[in-house]
Amino acid sequence: MHVAPLRTPTVHDHVALVEIELCGELMIAASDADGDRLSPDRIDEVLKVEADRAARLRRDRRRGA
C-alpha cells in the first residue's frame, strides 16, 4: 500500500492570520470585562487603533505628505 506524503501548505493568508489574532485579543478582553459589552474606547485600546493612527501620522510627516 502506498500513501502519499503529507504536504505542508506553503501559502499563508497573512491578512486572515492577523484577523484571527485580533479576534482572539478581543475575546480575551471581553472575558475580562465587567459588563455585557466592550466600550468602543476599550475596543480601540485592544486593537491599538490610536497607536496605528499615530504611527501613520508620523510616517506621513516624514514623507512630507
C-alpha positions as CSV (number, residue, x, y, z in Angstrom):
1,M,0.0,0.0,0.0
2,H,1.3,3.4,-1.0
3,V,0.3,6.5,1.0
4,A,1.0,10.0,-0.4
5,P,3.2,12.0,1.8
6,L,1.6,14.9,3.7
7,R,2.4,18.3,2.3
8,T,2.6,21.3,4.4
9,P,0.9,24.3,2.9
10,T,3.4,26.9,1.6
11,V,0.8,29.7,1.1
12,H,-0.5,31.6,4.1
13,D,-3.2,34.2,4.2
14,H,-1.4,36.8,6.3
15,V,-4.5,39.0,6.5
16,A,-6.6,36.1,7.8
17,L,-3.9,35.3,10.4
18,V,-3.9,38.9,11.6
19,E,-7.7,39.0,11.8
20,I,-7.7,35.7,13.8
21,E,-5.2,37.2,16.2
22,L,-7.2,40.4,16.6
23,C,-10.4,38.4,17.3
24,G,-8.5,36.4,19.9
25,E,-7.4,39.7,21.6
26,L,-11.0,40.9,21.6
27,M,-12.3,37.6,23.1
28,I,-9.7,37.9,25.9
29,A,-10.7,41.5,26.6
30,A,-14.4,40.6,26.6
31,S,-13.8,37.7,29.0
32,D,-12.2,40.1,31.4
33,A,-14.9,42.8,31.0
34,D,-17.3,43.5,33.8
35,G,-20.3,44.3,31.6
36,D,-22.0,42.7,28.7
37,R,-20.1,44.6,26.0
38,L,-16.8,46.3,25.4
39,S,-17.0,50.0,25.0
40,P,-15.8,51.5,21.7
41,D,-12.9,53.0,23.6
42,R,-11.9,49.7,25.0
43,I,-12.1,48.0,21.6
44,D,-9.8,50.7,20.1
45,E,-7.4,50.2,23.0
46,V,-7.3,46.4,22.5
47,L,-6.9,46.7,18.7
48,K,-4.3,49.5,19.2
49,V,-6.2,51.8,16.9
50,E,-4.8,55.0,18.3
51,A,-1.2,53.7,18.1
52,D,-1.7,52.7,14.5
53,R,-3.1,56.2,13.7
54,A,-0.2,57.9,15.4
55,A,2.4,55.7,13.6
56,R,0.7,56.5,10.3
57,L,0.8,60.2,11.0
58,R,4.5,60.1,12.0
59,R,5.3,58.2,8.8
60,D,3.3,60.6,6.6
61,R,5.0,63.6,8.2
62,R,8.4,62.1,7.5
63,R,7.4,61.5,3.9
64,G,6.2,65.1,3.6
65,A,2.5,64.1,2.9
